[in-house]
Amino acid sequence: MSALSALIRRDIRIALRVGGGALIGVLFFLTVTVLMPFAVGPDLALLSRLGPAILWLGALLASLLTLDRLFTADHEDGSLDLIVMSRTPLELACAAKALAHWIAAGLPLIIATPVLGLLLNLDGTATLAVAATLLAGTPALTFTGMIGAALAVTLHRGGLLLAVLVLPLSIPVLIFGVAASQAVISGPLPFGTPFSILCALSLASLVIGPFAAAASLRHGLD
Amino acid sequence: MKLTETLTDLANPTRFLALTARILPWLAGATAILLAIGLYQSAMAPDDYQQGATVKIMFIHVPNAWLSMFVWGVMSVAALGTLVWRHPLADVAAKAAAPIGAAFTFLALVTGSLWGRPMWGTYWEWDARLTSVLILFLMYLGLIALWRAVEDPSRAARAAAVLTLVGAINIPIIKFSVDWWNTLHQPASVLRMGGSTLDKAFLWPLLVMAIAFSLLFITLHLAAMRNEILRRRVRSLQMMQASRVSFISEPGAGSREAGASKEIGAA
């Protein structure tokens, strides 16, 4: 247990220090969100209708961008081999790494959401709904994305391959995340139905993700 | 000739530290006095017949907006100093200016949106001017991220200098295209600032505040440069200490590490 908490603390510290790049994800989120009005026009009514979708897409792309670093840095300096060989189960170590990554890179996205909601003319309840769905949904993005990150690091191909692998897997999360936020703003559906499906997706990926990532690391690294 | 000599003199960080240690208290004092005068005059300024008391936000907002662009200019000159003249303090100046410029830009955005709330009924409007300031803020954040991404300060300095100069060329282009984008989509803007020239009762406090904020920037910038020089000294001392410790405890460590890095390079 102490090995896992040490791993989590180490990952968070590496991500937040100089050269870590966890906060670049938030900056990317901010930039993508600011770019959207240039594409669709500065009409505030339209922006507030598209707001949840824009925020969700931005958060999805930002968390995908930072996923690249989840295993690559450790693979380069050799500590990934030590983690694979250690007595701690690799599944738990993967889960700990993903948790640390979510705390360092996913949580700041949710904290930034209210400011971006202001830019997109979302009112208080809508912003709160988007933040709540992101809080429930981003763990699913991180934990399913970890599978892609593990595959990409074993194949020595990062970047675009990771995006192609992970983006289709994140479609359900996107659907129910945006549906739940839209339900609060306009929609005929109650908020609870899509939101509980979103939570279920997160919980399922919490179980599946570490096992799949550990399996691909074991088979890939030899 | 005199100017270049002074600049060469300042290339010695110790001389720079000694000089700024003497200047800084005076600068800080002048800043405080001018800020006090400016704030008093702003508080005493009459209310606008249309905007009421909220017009006083202008006395904070406009100096911040002016400095947000001025600081990028300072950084561009420092970037030229890094790339062309290799002045040792130029990259210190550029690095120290970036967070201060980002802070001024952020304050300009926040005060603007607080001013916008009673005037236009919304905190944010995709008006051309606000949008360009927001993009400027994003560019500041990107520059700070670049400074933070590379651990060796002198390598980060050259990359940041190139980005700063590209930004200096691009900012007018961005401003122009944002203007074009906005007028294309939204012909009648909500934000007509009223073409009227400023009354003298507003102009004087505004000028005093602008000078006070510029002095504030110079004070903060020199102090941040001192901090950065000292921080680099601490860093190099720590690295010397670390290398000495590793050599004493493990005599073979250096050669083994060199071998390992060669292996990585080969692979």
Interface residues (C-beta under 8 A of the other chain):
Chain A: V18 G19 G21 L23 I24 L27 L30 T31 V34 P37 F38 G41 P42 D43 L44 L47 L118 L119 N121
Chain B: S113 T122 Y123 W124 E125 W126 D127 T131 L134 I135 L138 L141 G142 A145 R148 A149 V150 E151 V178 W181 N182 H185 Q186
